[in-house]
């Protein structure tokens, strides 16, 4: 019997103008589909002219400049339509969707769909239930007492996963997919009897608990930061751009 983590998975990642899901924009995205562990991945990439300046700090992360995006990027509206449909197709096909730090990437896509398509991610997925595997949430729950950071780069190093070209959407999506397989293999005794759909439900609970713990830590240390417990998508805010 083939376990789910050796079977079909898809992975989604974005690069953006910043880290504010309500105000920032997508500048690139990638969808990686793999039918089995070790199989050849099918990669689809999108490059977007966001219509706003790209801050230098963001360019330092992903290397995408205003000039490059204006020359080579597409207008956001058709790209967001394609992204919404692409994710819906994966969900309809029953492929779990790997998204590292899902509340960021899925929420910023939702806001872009609202901004440019007068729609929402939920509308695209209304006939295909979302099933997300978030390597950050999984690792933090299954190995909760391990010290250190848990960025994608850190997880790749910990699970011996190759990350070739960090902060490229396709490279990050591929690495996140491989990390999920590695996490599941390492903790197979705890995961192999759970379906991806069951894990989706559990991750919402795990993430909320993780958020409460981080919020308590911020409070103890006097850090004025709020941690959103929602997963895998943050609720719409009236102040969204």
MDAnalysis code that builds the backbone (N, CA, C; Angstrom):
import MDAnalysis as mda
import numpy as np

u = mda.Universe.empty(723, n_residues=241, atom_resindex=np.repeat(np.arange(241), 3), trajectory=True)
u.add_TopologyAttr("name", ["N", "CA", "C"] * 241)
u.add_TopologyAttr("resid", np.arange(1, 242))
u.add_TopologyAttr("resname", ["UNK", "UNK", "UNK", "UNK", "UNK", "UNK", "UNK", "UNK", "UNK", "UNK", "UNK", "UNK", "UNK", "UNK", "UNK", "UNK", "UNK", "UNK", "UNK", "UNK", "UNK", "UNK", "UNK", "UNK", "UNK", "UNK", "UNK", "UNK", "UNK", "UNK", "UNK", "UNK", "UNK", "UNK", "UNK", "UNK", "UNK", "UNK", "UNK", "UNK", "UNK", "UNK", "UNK", "UNK", "UNK", "UNK", "UNK", "UNK", "UNK", "UNK", "UNK", "UNK", "UNK", "UNK", "UNK", "UNK", "UNK", "UNK", "UNK", "UNK", "UNK", "UNK", "UNK", "UNK", "UNK", "UNK", "UNK", "UNK", "UNK", "UNK", "UNK", "UNK", "UNK", "UNK", "UNK", "UNK", "UNK", "UNK", "UNK", "UNK", "UNK", "UNK", "UNK", "UNK", "UNK", "UNK", "UNK", "UNK", "UNK", "UNK", "UNK", "UNK", "UNK", "UNK", "UNK", "UNK", "UNK", "UNK", "UNK", "UNK", "UNK", "UNK", "UNK", "UNK", "UNK", "UNK", "UNK", "UNK", "UNK", "UNK", "UNK", "UNK", "UNK", "UNK", "UNK", "UNK", "UNK", "UNK", "UNK", "UNK", "UNK", "UNK", "UNK", "UNK", "UNK", "UNK", "UNK", "UNK", "UNK", "UNK", "UNK", "UNK", "UNK", "UNK", "UNK", "UNK", "UNK", "UNK", "UNK", "UNK", "UNK", "UNK", "UNK", "UNK", "UNK", "UNK", "UNK", "UNK", "UNK", "UNK", "UNK", "UNK", "UNK", "UNK", "UNK", "UNK", "UNK", "UNK", "UNK", "UNK", "UNK", "UNK", "UNK", "UNK", "UNK", "UNK", "UNK", "UNK", "UNK", "UNK", "UNK", "UNK", "UNK", "UNK", "UNK", "UNK", "UNK", "UNK", "UNK", "UNK", "UNK", "UNK", "UNK", "UNK", "UNK", "UNK", "UNK", "UNK", "UNK", "UNK", "UNK", "UNK", "UNK", "UNK", "UNK", "UNK", "UNK", "UNK", "UNK", "UNK", "UNK", "UNK", "UNK", "UNK", "UNK", "UNK", "UNK", "UNK", "UNK", "UNK", "UNK", "UNK", "UNK", "UNK", "UNK", "UNK", "UNK", "UNK", "UNK", "UNK", "UNK", "UNK", "UNK", "UNK", "UNK", "UNK", "UNK", "UNK", "UNK", "UNK", "UNK", "UNK", "UNK", "UNK", "UNK", "UNK", "UNK", "UNK", "UNK", "UNK", "UNK"])
u.atoms.positions = np.array([
    [0.844, -1.195, 0.000],
    [0.000, 0.000, 0.000],
    [0.882, 1.250, 0.000],
    [0.603, 2.165, -0.924],
    [1.363, 3.409, -0.994],
    [0.746, 4.442, -0.062],
    [1.556, 4.989, 0.820],
    [1.064, 6.015, 1.733],
    [0.920, 7.338, 0.982],
    [0.061, 8.221, 1.496],
    [-0.243, 9.470, 0.796],
    [1.011, 10.288, 0.534],
    [1.968, 10.226, 1.443],
    [3.148, 11.079, 1.290],
    [4.132, 10.561, 0.240],
    [3.864, 9.399, -0.317],
    [4.661, 8.910, -1.447],
    [3.913, 9.096, -2.765],
    [2.671, 9.575, -2.675],
    [1.829, 9.702, -3.857],
    [1.753, 11.117, -4.392],
    [0.679, 11.439, -5.122],
    [0.554, 12.739, -5.787],
    [0.467, 13.898, -4.796],
    [1.246, 14.934, -5.062],
    [1.187, 16.179, -4.306],
    [1.383, 17.341, -5.270],
    [0.824, 18.490, -4.917],
    [1.101, 19.734, -5.631],
    [1.610, 20.741, -4.607],
    [2.364, 21.722, -5.072],
    [2.898, 22.744, -4.163],
    [2.765, 24.113, -4.808],
    [2.454, 25.112, -3.990],
    [2.224, 26.470, -4.467],
    [3.067, 27.437, -3.654],
    [3.632, 28.447, -4.358],
    [4.428, 29.458, -3.659],
    [4.345, 30.775, -4.428],
    [4.505, 31.875, -3.691],
    [4.528, 33.195, -4.307],
    [5.751, 33.976, -3.845],
    [6.139, 34.961, -4.644],
    [7.052, 36.006, -4.213],
    [6.271, 37.310, -4.328],
    [6.546, 38.255, -3.432],
    [5.672, 39.413, -3.292],
    [6.456, 40.711, -3.107],
    [5.705, 41.823, -3.042],
    [6.336, 43.124, -2.802],
    [6.619, 43.360, -1.328],
    [6.140, 42.490, -0.457],
    [6.346, 42.648, 0.976],
    [5.597, 41.587, 1.751],
    [5.447, 41.814, 3.051],
    [4.882, 40.780, 3.924],
    [3.500, 41.137, 4.478],
    [2.890, 42.190, 3.977],
    [1.545, 42.589, 4.402],
    [0.533, 42.029, 3.413],
    [-0.200, 41.019, 3.824],
    [-1.128, 40.365, 2.882],
    [-2.256, 41.284, 2.446],
    [-2.542, 42.326, 3.224],
    [-3.636, 43.218, 2.885],
    [-3.219, 44.299, 1.887],
    [-1.932, 44.626, 1.837],
    [-1.484, 45.730, 1.004],
    [-0.510, 45.321, -0.093],
    [0.296, 44.310, 0.151],
    [1.335, 43.941, -0.808],
    [0.768, 43.110, -1.949],
    [1.599, 42.906, -2.979],
    [1.150, 42.294, -4.222],
    [2.038, 41.118, -4.608],
    [1.495, 40.230, -5.388],
    [2.244, 39.090, -5.915],
    [3.048, 39.541, -7.135],
    [4.327, 39.169, -7.180],
    [5.152, 39.475, -8.354],
    [5.541, 38.210, -9.116],
    [5.499, 37.076, -8.450],
    [5.721, 35.807, -9.144],
    [5.046, 34.699, -8.358],
    [4.741, 33.611, -9.056],
    [4.107, 32.460, -8.418],
    [4.503, 31.209, -9.176],
    [4.372, 30.073, -8.502],
    [4.683, 28.802, -9.154],
    [3.806, 27.702, -8.580],
    [3.449, 26.768, -9.446],
    [2.732, 25.565, -9.055],
    [3.558, 24.373, -9.514],
    [3.867, 23.490, -8.579],
    [4.668, 22.297, -8.867],
    [3.803, 21.077, -8.593],
    [3.698, 20.190, -9.559],
    [2.870, 18.986, -9.435],
    [3.758, 17.763, -9.621],
    [3.660, 16.830, -8.682],
    [4.451, 15.596, -8.741],
    [3.526, 14.420, -8.462],
    [3.486, 13.456, -9.370],
    [2.548, 12.348, -9.253],
    [2.986, 11.270, -8.270],
    [4.278, 11.226, -7.987],
    [4.787, 10.267, -7.012],
    [6.143, 10.733, -6.517],
    [6.532, 10.290, -5.331],
    [7.823, 10.660, -4.775],
    [8.939, 10.250, -5.718],
    [9.826, 11.183, -6.004],
    [10.923, 10.902, -6.914],
    [10.576, 11.066, -8.374],
    [9.303, 11.289, -8.666],
    [8.878, 11.443, -10.055],
    [9.207, 12.823, -10.596],
    [9.110, 12.947, -11.891],
    [9.387, 14.228, -12.528],
    [8.298, 15.236, -12.180],
    [8.710, 16.426, -11.800],
    [7.754, 17.465, -11.424],
    [7.371, 18.304, -12.637],
    [6.096, 18.654, -12.712],
    [5.605, 19.579, -13.729],
    [5.481, 20.953, -13.085],
    [6.166, 21.927, -13.646],
    [6.259, 23.255, -13.036],
    [5.613, 24.303, -13.933],
    [4.721, 25.089, -13.354],
    [4.122, 26.229, -14.044],
    [4.520, 27.491, -13.292],
    [5.009, 28.468, -14.028],
    [5.470, 29.718, -13.423],
    [4.669, 30.900, -13.950],
    [4.486, 31.898, -13.103],
    [3.835, 33.149, -13.488],
    [4.708, 34.316, -13.038],
    [4.824, 35.329, -13.880],
    [5.544, 36.558, -13.551],
    [4.569, 37.711, -13.709],
    [4.495, 38.574, -12.702],
    [3.449, 39.591, -12.638],
    [4.046, 40.996, -12.541],
    [3.520, 41.898, -13.348],
    [3.783, 43.327, -13.157],
    [2.746, 43.811, -12.151],
    [3.134, 44.071, -10.894],
    [2.132, 44.314, -9.851],
    [1.418, 45.650, -9.956],
    [1.945, 46.559, -10.758],
    [1.294, 47.858, -10.889],
    [1.672, 48.845, -9.808],
    [2.535, 48.434, -8.889],
    [3.060, 49.328, -7.856],
    [4.571, 49.114, -7.783],
    [5.314, 50.089, -7.247],
    [6.763, 49.914, -7.137],
    [7.122, 48.734, -6.243],
    [8.192, 48.049, -6.594],
    [8.699, 46.949, -5.778],
    [9.764, 47.511, -4.839],
    [9.565, 47.458, -3.535],
    [10.552, 48.004, -2.610],
    [11.911, 47.326, -2.772],
    [12.951, 48.094, -2.522],
    [14.300, 47.550, -2.645],
    [14.504, 46.352, -1.731],
    [13.886, 46.395, -0.549],
    [14.043, 45.281, 0.392],
    [13.469, 43.992, -0.178],
    [12.362, 44.092, -0.914],
    [11.774, 42.903, -1.528],
    [12.642, 42.398, -2.670],
    [13.161, 43.313, -3.473],
    [14.048, 42.920, -4.572],
    [15.290, 42.213, -4.045],
    [15.787, 42.652, -2.900],
    [16.955, 41.994, -2.304],
    [16.661, 40.540, -1.955],
    [15.418, 40.253, -1.651],
    [15.035, 38.882, -1.288],
    [14.893, 38.011, -2.526],
    [14.062, 38.448, -3.483],
    [13.753, 37.570, -4.627],
    [14.434, 37.971, -5.936],
    [15.084, 39.124, -5.957],
    [15.843, 39.510, -7.136],
    [15.033, 40.100, -8.268],
    [13.732, 40.308, -8.087],
    [12.868, 40.818, -9.151],
    [12.751, 42.334, -9.042],
    [13.223, 43.031, -10.058],
    [13.229, 44.490, -10.055],
    [12.016, 45.057, -10.773],
    [11.767, 46.341, -10.529],
    [10.687, 47.021, -11.243],
    [10.874, 46.910, -12.749],
    [12.072, 47.162, -13.218],
    [12.337, 47.148, -14.653],
    [12.051, 45.774, -15.248],
    [12.518, 44.721, -14.570],
    [12.315, 43.364, -15.074],
    [10.830, 43.016, -15.123],
    [10.107, 43.380, -14.087],
    [8.684, 43.043, -14.025],
    [7.876, 43.855, -15.037],
    [8.241, 45.101, -15.241],
    [7.537, 45.912, -16.225],
    [7.776, 45.409, -17.641],
    [8.969, 44.893, -17.887],
    [9.306, 44.395, -19.223],
    [8.742, 42.994, -19.480],
    [8.734, 42.173, -18.438],
    [8.426, 40.755, -18.637],
    [7.176, 40.255, -17.919],
    [6.708, 41.015, -16.942],
    [5.546, 40.571, -16.176],
    [4.239, 40.824, -16.893],
    [3.246, 40.031, -16.562],
    [1.907, 40.183, -17.128],
    [1.041, 41.005, -16.178],
    [-0.059, 41.523, -16.709],
    [-0.983, 42.264, -15.857],
    [-1.606, 41.318, -14.837],
    [-1.864, 41.837, -13.623],
    [-2.316, 40.950, -12.536],
    [-3.632, 40.233, -12.788],
    [-4.621, 40.909, -13.378],
    [-5.965, 40.322, -13.458],
    [-5.994, 38.939, -14.114],
    [-5.423, 38.767, -15.318],
    [-5.469, 37.427, -15.918],
    [-4.628, 36.411, -15.168],
    [-3.538, 36.857, -14.562],
    [-2.704, 35.925, -13.800],
    [-3.462, 35.409, -12.583],
    [-4.144, 36.305, -11.865],
    [-4.879, 35.871, -10.673],
    [-5.987, 34.892, -11.054],
    [-6.622, 35.136, -12.183],
    [-7.631, 34.192, -12.674],
    [-7.012, 32.817, -12.906],
    [-5.847, 32.791, -13.543],
    [-5.175, 31.515, -13.821],
    [-4.747, 30.827, -12.531],
    [-4.275, 31.598, -11.562],
    [-3.863, 31.000, -10.289],
    [-5.053, 30.394, -9.560],
    [-6.158, 31.121, -9.504],
    [-7.345, 30.586, -8.850],
    [-7.817, 29.301, -9.505],
    [-7.832, 29.288, -10.824],
    [-8.258, 28.088, -11.546],
    [-7.262, 26.943, -11.365],
    [-5.980, 27.262, -11.353],
    [-4.956, 26.221, -11.210],
    [-5.068, 25.517, -9.858],
    [-5.268, 26.287, -8.797],
    [-5.411, 25.666, -7.480],
    [-6.707, 24.855, -7.411],
    [-7.769, 25.383, -8.003],
    [-9.035, 24.647, -8.010],
    [-8.901, 23.322, -8.751],
    [-8.138, 23.316, -9.839],
    [-7.930, 22.078, -10.601],
    [-7.193, 21.033, -9.770],
    [-6.202, 21.467, -9.007],
    [-5.474, 20.521, -8.162],
    [-6.381, 19.955, -7.075],
    [-7.196, 20.814, -6.483],
    [-8.117, 20.350, -5.445],
    [-9.154, 19.393, -6.033],
    [-9.656, 19.728, -7.215],
    [-10.649, 18.866, -7.853],
    [-10.060, 17.510, -8.210],
    [-8.763, 17.487, -8.519],
    [-8.089, 16.229, -8.850],
    [-7.736, 15.429, -7.604],
    [-7.971, 16.002, -6.421],
    [-7.698, 15.300, -5.178],
    [-6.241, 15.339, -4.743],
    [-5.465, 16.258, -5.312],
    [-4.063, 16.361, -4.910],
    [-3.938, 17.304, -3.721],
    [-3.382, 16.848, -2.610],
    [-3.107, 17.760, -1.499],
    [-2.184, 18.876, -1.975],
    [-2.414, 20.075, -1.441],
    [-1.658, 21.247, -1.856],
    [-0.676, 21.640, -0.755],
    [0.599, 21.534, -1.048],
    [1.644, 21.911, -0.097],
    [1.873, 23.413, -0.202],
    [1.745, 24.109, 0.920],
    [1.988, 25.555, 0.951],
    [2.721, 25.883, 2.246],
    [3.960, 26.298, 2.120],
    [4.746, 26.704, 3.282],
    [4.202, 28.015, 3.820],
    [3.851, 28.027, 5.115],
    [3.233, 29.208, 5.730],
    [1.984, 29.598, 4.937],
    [1.064, 28.656, 4.842],
    [-0.131, 28.806, 4.016],
    [-0.913, 30.096, 4.271],
    [-1.068, 30.557, 5.526],
    [-1.866, 31.770, 5.720],
    [-1.317, 32.986, 4.985],
    [-0.033, 32.988, 4.670],
    [0.490, 34.113, 3.900],
    [0.158, 33.965, 2.421],
    [0.604, 32.888, 1.794],
    [0.458, 32.754, 0.342],
    [-0.994, 32.652, -0.088],
    [-1.798, 31.906, 0.639],
    [-3.192, 31.758, 0.242],
    [-3.988, 33.030, 0.507],
    [-3.650, 33.732, 1.574],
    [-4.366, 34.973, 1.872],
    [-4.007, 36.071, 0.882],
    [-2.733, 36.190, 0.535],
    [-2.381, 37.253, -0.414],
    [-2.980, 36.953, -1.790],
    [-3.093, 35.670, -2.157],
    [-3.775, 35.338, -3.401],
    [-5.255, 35.705, -3.310],
    [-5.885, 35.416, -2.193],
    [-7.282, 35.788, -1.999],
    [-7.473, 37.292, -2.147],
    [-6.582, 38.075, -1.549],
    [-6.704, 39.535, -1.630],
    [-6.475, 40.039, -3.050],
    [-5.574, 39.393, -3.778],
    [-5.344, 39.779, -5.167],
    [-6.565, 39.441, -6.030],
    [-7.202, 38.319, -5.747],
    [-8.423, 37.968, -6.481],
    [-9.535, 38.969, -6.183],
    [-9.625, 39.405, -4.965],
    [-10.623, 40.412, -4.615],
    [-10.302, 41.746, -5.300],
    [-9.039, 42.067, -5.345],
    [-8.601, 43.347, -5.898],
    [-8.780, 43.405, -7.416],
    [-8.402, 42.329, -8.090],
    [-8.348, 42.356, -9.551],
    [-9.473, 41.593, -10.249],
    [-10.161, 40.700, -9.526],
    [-11.209, 39.892, -10.153],
    [-12.570, 40.058, -9.476],
    [-12.629, 40.921, -8.445],
    [-13.871, 41.081, -7.668],
    [-14.409, 39.722, -7.242],
    [-13.501, 38.856, -6.836],
    [-13.862, 37.492, -6.457],
    [-13.115, 37.135, -5.172],
    [-12.934, 35.857, -4.916],
    [-12.203, 35.400, -3.744],
    [-11.688, 34.001, -4.023],
    [-10.712, 33.583, -3.253],
    [-10.202, 32.228, -3.418],
    [-11.289, 31.210, -3.096],
    [-12.113, 31.517, -2.116],
    [-13.194, 30.615, -1.748],
    [-14.141, 30.323, -2.895],
    [-14.396, 31.320, -3.741],
    [-15.301, 31.111, -4.871],
    [-14.713, 30.138, -5.886],
    [-13.418, 30.205, -6.076],
    [-12.775, 29.276, -7.015],
    [-12.782, 27.854, -6.470],
    [-12.785, 27.744, -5.150],
    [-12.678, 26.434, -4.523],
    [-14.008, 25.917, -3.992],
    [-15.106, 26.570, -4.343],
    [-16.386, 26.184, -3.747],
    [-16.837, 24.780, -4.143],
    [-16.353, 24.277, -5.277],
    [-16.709, 22.923, -5.700],
    [-15.567, 21.922, -5.521],
    [-14.477, 22.370, -4.900],
    [-13.305, 21.514, -4.713],
    [-12.689, 21.834, -3.358],
    [-12.986, 21.044, -2.342],
    [-12.500, 21.336, -0.988],
    [-10.979, 21.498, -0.931],
    [-10.552, 22.523, -0.238],
    [-9.131, 22.790, -0.073],
    [-8.520, 21.792, 0.896],
    [-7.417, 21.194, 0.503],
    [-6.691, 20.257, 1.371],
    [-5.230, 20.674, 1.359],
    [-4.784, 21.312, 2.431],
    [-3.458, 21.920, 2.495],
    [-2.560, 21.159, 3.454],
    [-1.306, 21.022, 3.064],
    [-0.262, 20.486, 3.941],
    [0.795, 21.578, 4.089],
    [0.955, 22.061, 5.297],
    [1.875, 23.167, 5.573],
    [3.082, 22.618, 6.329],
    [4.249, 22.547, 5.677],
    [5.406, 21.946, 6.350],
    [5.787, 22.645, 7.646],
    [5.548, 23.926, 7.720],
    [5.876, 24.662, 8.942],
    [5.011, 24.214, 10.109],
    [3.715, 24.074, 9.874],
    [2.803, 23.641, 10.929],
    [3.071, 22.185, 11.312],
    [3.261, 21.341, 10.323],
    [3.518, 19.925, 10.588],
    [4.784, 19.737, 11.412],
    [5.869, 20.362, 10.978],
    [7.140, 20.207, 11.689],
    [7.056, 20.747, 13.112],
    [6.417, 21.894, 13.271],
    [6.354, 22.510, 14.597],
    [5.521, 21.675, 15.562],
    [4.504, 20.996, 15.047],
    [3.687, 20.145, 15.916],
    [4.380, 18.829, 16.232],
    [4.994, 18.231, 15.222],
    [5.567, 16.898, 15.392],
    [6.915, 16.916, 16.104],
    [7.606, 18.040, 16.053],
    [8.918, 18.160, 16.701],
    [8.945, 19.473, 17.471],
    [7.963, 19.629, 18.343],
    [7.688, 20.930, 18.956],
    [8.776, 21.423, 19.887],
    [9.595, 20.539, 20.436],
    [10.587, 20.975, 21.408],
    [11.960, 21.251, 20.790],
    [12.068, 21.080, 19.483],
    [13.341, 21.393, 18.828],
    [13.545, 22.899, 18.785],
    [14.713, 23.338, 19.189],
    [15.009, 24.759, 19.201],
    [15.451, 25.217, 17.816],
    [15.376, 26.514, 17.608],
    [15.841, 27.072, 16.348],
    [14.710, 27.553, 15.457],
    [15.088, 28.249, 14.415],
    [14.129, 28.793, 13.461],
    [13.542, 27.696, 12.577],
    [12.413, 28.007, 11.957],
    [11.742, 27.016, 11.106],
    [11.328, 27.643, 9.774],
    [12.242, 28.425, 9.211],
    [12.010, 28.909, 7.862],
    [12.158, 27.733, 6.899],
    [11.808, 27.952, 5.633],
    [11.967, 26.878, 4.655],
    [13.434, 26.463, 4.547],
    [14.333, 27.430, 4.566],
    [15.764, 27.110, 4.509],
    [16.176, 26.244, 5.687],
    [15.677, 26.578, 6.877],
    [16.003, 25.800, 8.073],
    [15.429, 24.388, 7.983],
    [14.196, 24.271, 7.521],
    [13.580, 22.950, 7.406],
    [14.313, 22.093, 6.376],
    [14.720, 22.703, 5.283],
    [15.470, 21.952, 4.270],
    [16.772, 21.422, 4.854],
    [17.457, 22.248, 5.622],
    [18.709, 21.808, 6.244],
    [18.453, 20.681, 7.242],
    [17.381, 20.800, 8.014],
    [17.087, 19.802, 9.048],
    [16.682, 18.460, 8.444],
    [15.941, 18.499, 7.340],
    [15.440, 17.256, 6.741],
    [16.250, 16.817, 5.516],
    [17.408, 17.432, 5.334],
    [18.303, 17.057, 4.214],
    [17.608, 17.158, 2.866],
    [16.919, 18.260, 2.658],
    [16.244, 18.531, 1.394],
    [17.024, 19.614, 0.652],
    [17.234, 19.401, -0.628],
    [17.961, 20.381, -1.426],
    [17.074, 21.578, -1.736],
    [17.618, 22.767, -1.529],
    [16.928, 24.009, -1.879],
    [17.845, 24.774, -2.815],
    [17.560, 24.656, -4.093],
    [18.405, 25.263, -5.113],
    [17.755, 26.538, -5.619],
    [18.225, 27.691, -5.101],
    [17.669, 28.972, -5.524],
    [16.563, 29.463, -4.623],
    [16.851, 29.617, -3.316],
    [15.845, 30.077, -2.365],
    [15.249, 31.404, -2.804],
    [13.954, 31.573, -2.534],
    [13.178, 32.766, -2.868],
    [12.903, 32.897, -4.357],
    [13.064, 31.810, -5.071],
    [12.445, 31.652, -6.380],
    [11.206, 30.810, -6.134],
    [10.045, 31.255, -6.648],
    [8.788, 30.593, -6.298],
    [8.799, 29.110, -6.635],
    [9.327, 28.754, -7.808],
    [9.340, 27.343, -8.205],
    [10.285, 26.535, -7.328],
    [11.444, 27.098, -7.011],
    [12.407, 26.395, -6.164],
    [11.849, 26.202, -4.758],
    [11.205, 27.234, -4.228],
    [10.642, 27.137, -2.882],
    [9.483, 26.147, -2.835],
    [8.631, 26.153, -3.863],
    [7.517, 25.209, -3.892],
    [8.018, 23.774, -3.958],
    [9.025, 23.536, -4.800],
    [9.593, 22.188, -4.917],
    [10.189, 21.726, -3.593],
    [10.930, 22.615, -2.951],
    [11.550, 22.264, -1.675],
    [10.495, 22.000, -0.602],
    [9.441, 22.816, -0.563],
    [8.385, 22.607, 0.432],
    [7.710, 21.256, 0.226],
    [7.492, 20.882, -1.017],
    [6.908, 19.572, -1.325],
    [7.808, 18.454, -0.801],
    [9.111, 18.572, -1.055],
    [10.049, 17.554, -0.593],
    [10.129, 17.510, 0.933],
    [10.018, 18.671, 1.573],
    [10.047, 18.706, 3.038],
    [8.841, 17.977, 3.615],
    [7.669, 18.178, 3.033],
    [6.476, 17.480, 3.524],
    [6.669, 15.970, 3.426],
    [7.208, 15.499, 2.312],
    [7.469, 14.059, 2.197],
    [8.463, 13.606, 3.267],
    [9.504, 14.408, 3.495],
    [10.526, 14.039, 4.482],
    [9.967, 14.040, 5.897],
    [9.164, 15.040, 6.228],
    [8.537, 15.100, 7.551],
    [7.648, 13.874, 7.764],
    [6.849, 13.553, 6.769],
    [5.926, 12.425, 6.891],
    [6.665, 11.101, 7.047],
    [7.765, 10.946, 6.330],
    [8.542, 9.706, 6.473],
    [9.148, 9.607, 7.870],
    [9.667, 10.724, 8.369],
    [10.300, 10.688, 9.686],
    [9.290, 10.403, 10.785],
    [8.081, 10.903, 10.624],
    [7.047, 10.725, 11.647],
    [5.926, 9.828, 11.129],
    [6.307, 8.841, 10.323],
    [5.322, 7.965, 9.689],
    [4.417, 7.274, 10.695],
    [4.968, 6.903, 11.833],
    [4.150, 6.185, 12.817],
    [3.006, 7.042, 13.337],
    [3.136, 8.346, 13.240],
    [2.102, 9.261, 13.727],
    [1.220, 9.806, 12.610],
    [1.659, 9.651, 11.369],
    [0.940, 10.282, 10.266],
    [0.329, 9.314, 9.263],
    [0.889, 8.106, 9.147],
    [0.502, 7.255, 8.024],
    [-0.957, 6.810, 8.068],
    [-1.570, 6.813, 9.238],
    [-2.982, 6.421, 9.326],
    [-3.933, 7.596, 9.156],
    [-3.372, 8.790, 9.010],
    [-4.192, 9.975, 8.813],
    [-4.235, 10.319, 7.331],
    [-5.406, 10.644, 6.842],
    [-5.524, 11.080, 5.453],
    [-5.126, 12.548, 5.355],
    [-4.774, 13.038, 4.167],
    [-4.498, 14.471, 4.009],
    [-5.673, 15.341, 4.455],
    [-6.906, 14.901, 4.194],
    [-8.067, 15.683, 4.620],
    [-8.135, 15.772, 6.146],
    [-7.837, 14.677, 6.820],
    [-7.814, 14.701, 8.287],
    [-6.688, 15.601, 8.788],
    [-5.553, 15.545, 8.120],
    [-4.431, 16.408, 8.505],
    [-4.761, 17.879, 8.288],
    [-5.500, 18.165, 7.230],
    [-5.914, 19.553, 6.981],
    [-6.681, 20.083, 8.189],
    [-7.631, 19.305, 8.667],
    [-8.428, 19.714, 9.817],
    [-7.573, 19.856, 11.070],
    [-6.680, 18.905, 11.278],
    [-5.819, 18.940, 12.462],
    [-4.854, 20.122, 12.437],
    [-4.355, 20.451, 11.259],
    [-3.399, 21.556, 11.176],
    [-4.021, 22.889, 11.587],
    [-5.313, 23.062, 11.316],
    [-5.985, 24.287, 11.750],
    [-5.945, 24.392, 13.273],
    [-6.133, 23.269, 13.944],
    [-6.088, 23.234, 15.408],
    [-4.653, 23.443, 15.890],
    [-3.707, 22.750, 15.260],
    [-2.300, 22.868, 15.661],
    [-1.785, 24.286, 15.466],
    [-2.128, 24.891, 14.333],
    [-1.656, 26.244, 14.060],
    [-2.222, 27.230, 15.079],
    [-3.491, 27.077, 15.429],
    [-4.098, 27.966, 16.412],
    [-3.373, 27.868, 17.752],
    [-3.034, 26.650, 18.153],
    [-2.295, 26.464, 19.406],
    [-0.897, 27.075, 19.303],
    [-0.252, 26.894, 18.164],
    [1.072, 27.471, 17.961],
    [1.008, 28.998, 18.002],
    [-0.042, 29.555, 17.413],
    [-0.213, 31.014, 17.413],
    [-0.431, 31.540, 18.824],
    [-1.215, 30.811, 19.626],
    [-1.433, 31.243, 21.010],
    [-0.136, 31.225, 21.794],
    [0.680, 30.203, 21.566],
    [1.959, 30.123, 22.256],
    [2.882, 31.258, 21.865],
    [2.929, 31.571, 20.568],
    [3.782, 32.663, 20.110],
    [3.264, 34.007, 20.617],
    [1.936, 34.164, 20.643],
    [1.361, 35.407, 21.150],
    [1.710, 35.604, 22.622],
    [1.657, 34.527, 23.396],
    [2.017, 34.611, 24.817],
    [3.482, 34.994, 24.972],
    [4.336, 34.449, 24.109],
    [5.767, 34.784, 24.172],
    [5.974, 36.264, 23.848],
    [5.276, 36.766, 22.825],
    [5.386, 38.181, 22.478],
    [4.930, 39.052, 23.648],
    [3.837, 38.653, 24.289],
    [3.300, 39.432, 25.408],
    [4.288, 39.475, 26.562],
    [4.881, 38.330, 26.873],
    [5.858, 38.286, 27.970],
    [7.063, 39.173, 27.691],
    [7.412, 39.290, 26.429],
    [8.606, 40.053, 26.071],
    [8.295, 41.478, 25.619],
    [7.045, 41.883, 25.788],
    [6.678, 43.253, 25.466],
    [6.709, 43.593, 23.993],
    [6.521, 42.580, 23.141],
    [6.524, 42.805, 21.699],
    [5.102, 43.104, 21.223],
    [4.879, 44.293, 20.635],
    [3.519, 44.677, 20.218],
    [3.136, 44.072, 18.872],
    [3.118, 42.766, 18.806],
    [2.787, 42.084, 17.562],
    [1.635, 41.130, 17.795],
    [0.725, 41.074, 16.845],
    [-0.436, 40.205, 16.954],
    [-0.273, 39.009, 16.036],
    [-0.528, 37.823, 16.555],
    [-0.411, 36.588, 15.788],
    [-1.808, 36.103, 15.431],
    [-2.055, 35.936, 14.145],
    [-3.375, 35.494, 13.685],
    [-3.450, 33.969, 13.774],
    [-4.439, 33.430, 14.489],
    [-4.555, 31.977, 14.633],
    [-5.223, 31.288, 13.447],
    [-5.736, 32.059, 12.475],
    [-6.467, 31.466, 11.357],
    [-5.535, 30.707, 10.425],
    [-5.996, 29.559, 9.955],
    [-5.240, 28.721, 9.022],
    [-6.235, 27.893, 8.226],
    [-6.039, 27.702, 6.916],
    [-4.917, 28.143, 6.090],
    [-5.139, 29.488, 5.424],
    [-6.264, 30.161, 5.743],
    [-6.601, 31.419, 5.105],
    [-7.097, 32.383, 6.168],
    [-6.581, 33.600, 6.151],
    [-7.029, 34.588, 7.120],
    [-8.350, 35.208, 6.676],
    [-9.211, 35.553, 7.619],
    [-10.496, 36.147, 7.246],
    [-10.297, 37.509, 6.595],
    [-11.259, 37.880, 5.780],
    [-11.179, 39.168, 5.098],
    [-11.283, 40.308, 6.100],
    [-10.473, 41.343, 5.896],
    [-10.537, 42.529, 6.713],
    [-11.165, 43.665, 5.904],
    [-11.929, 44.485, 6.563],
    [-12.580, 45.597, 5.866],
    [-11.573, 46.601, 5.341],
    [-10.354, 46.593, 5.911],
    [-9.338, 47.569, 5.517],
    [-8.502, 47.068, 4.345],
    [-8.832, 45.896, 3.781],
    [-8.040, 45.379, 2.662],
    [-8.041, 46.376, 1.514],
    [-6.870, 46.466, 0.826],
    [-6.713, 47.423, -0.266],
    [-7.624, 47.077, -1.429],
])
